Amino acid sequence: MLYLVLQAVLPTAALLAAPGTTLANEENREGVGMSQANKYLGGNHPIVLVVDDNPAIRDMVSWALELDGYEPAEAAEGYEALAWMDDASRGGRYPDVILLDLAMPGMDGHAFLQKLHAQWEVTRPLPFVIVITAAMGGPDAAALGVKHVIIKPFHVRELLDVIRTLTTTSMA
């Protein structure tokens, strides 16, 4: 049923799923999402900034993040992401994780990473960055200075597992 809803809402959601997989979870994910949400009672959900020029990917990933107990924020390219971070930081809010596409119009992911490192406040730990790219044999995470690289198409479950691992270890 969940898969049908996703297809109706986002016809291009299949771009996110690896061949031979579905976006619907074979396992019961309610327990995972609820336990994640309960861990951050009081409105203190981890913030995940999704930076991708494809609106279908932003919408799908944000929707999955919200269902899993995170607070998603979206930006279509690097300049918009930096502006969001500047506005949010004035309110004392910072992303815990940034999901970053490398190939975007305007400011691409590489330029965004350079600006992020140059502008980040030294009093706060740098957010975890997960690069999402379509490049086969994509860039090495260490070479980019990021925590993880995920190649498109990907299964949303894989992405949520990586985010969960990063946010769980940082909140412990």
N, C-alpha and C positions, 0 to 999 in steps of 0.2 A: 504494500500500500504506500509506504513512504517513497519508493522508487517512482510510482505513478504520479504522486504529488510533485516530486522534483521535476519530472519530465513535463508536467503541465505548467509549472511555474517558470522553469528555465529549460527551454528546449535544447540548449547547447550544453547542458550539464554533463552530457556524456563525454565532453572534452576532458573532464576531470578524472574520469574513471579509466583505469588501465584496461586494455583489451581483455575481454573475457570476464570482467568483473562488473558488479552493479554498485550503485551508490547506496542502495539499501543494505543495511548491515545484516549479516546472517545471524549475528549474536544479538542478545538483548542489550542495547546500549542505554536503556533508561537508567539503570543502576550507575553507570559511569557518569553520565551527565548530571544526575541528581547528586552523587557524592561530590563531584567537582563543585557544583553550585553550593552545596551545604558547607563546603570547606571555606567558602568566601562569603559567609552570611554578613550582612551589614553593608552590602553594596560595594564590597572591596574585591570585585572580580578582576582577575588579571586582564589587562588591556592588550589586545593584539591588533596592530596596525597592518592592514592589507593594502599593499601598494602594487597595483596591477592595472594596465590600461584596458584590459578586457572586462567590461561590466558584468558579463555572465560569471566569470571566475570570481570577481569581487563579491557579487551577490551570493553565490553558492557557498563560498568559503565563509563569508560573514554569517550566513544563516546556520551553517554547521557549527561554527564557533559559539554562536549564541545558544544553540541547543545543548552544547557541551559545557555551558557555564562560564564562558568568557564574555568580555565586553569588546566586540569588534568595532574598529574604526576603519574608514576606507579613504583611499586617495588614488587618483588615476595616473599620477606620475610624481616624480621626485619633488618638484617645487611645491605641489599641493601637499605632499607628505610633510615636508619641512614646515610649511605654514601651519598645518594641523598640530604638529609637535610644539611649535612656538606658542600657539594659542592654548593648548592643553597644559603646557608647563606653567603658564601664568596662574592656572588654577591648581597647581601642585600635582598634576596628573602626567604620568609618563608611561609609554608603552613598555610592557614586559617583554614582548616579542614583536618583531617586525617581519612580515612576510613580503619579500621583495622580488618582483620580476626584474630581470636585467634589461630586456629590450622593450623600451617604452619611448613614445615621442616626448618632446620637451626635455626634461632632465631624466636620463636613463638611470638604471640601477647602479652602474659603476660610479657615475658622478654623485648620485645620492649618497653612496657609502663614503666617498671622500668628504663631502660636506658634513655628513653626520659625525664622522670622526673629528673633523676640524672644529665643529661648533658645540659638541656635547659638553655639558657641565661636568667638570671633574669631580664634583661632590656626589654625583649619582653614578651607579654602575651603568655601563652601556647596555642597552637592551640586547637580547639575543636576536640575531638576524638569521632568517632562513631564506635562502635564495630559491626561487621557483623559476626554472628556465626550461625552454623547449630545446635547448642545444643538447644534442646527443653527445655522450662523452663529455658532458658539461664541465664547467670550471671546478677546480678543486676548492673545497670550503676553506682550507687553510690559506691558499693563495689569495682568496678574496678577503680573508679576515672575518669570516662568518662562521656560525655554529654548524650549519647543515645546508646541503644543496639537495633539492628535490627536482627531478626531471619530469616535465609534462609529457604525456598525460600522466596523472597520478591518481591514486585512490585517496579520497578524502580521509579515510580511516588512518592511512599512513601519516598524513599531515597532522591529524589530531593527536596521534600517538607521540610524534616528535614534540609537538607543542606541550603536551601533558608532561612529558619527561623533563623538558626544560623548566617549565613553571613549577613543577613539583619540587625539583631539586633547589630552585632558587628561593622557594617559600619555606623550605624546611629549616 
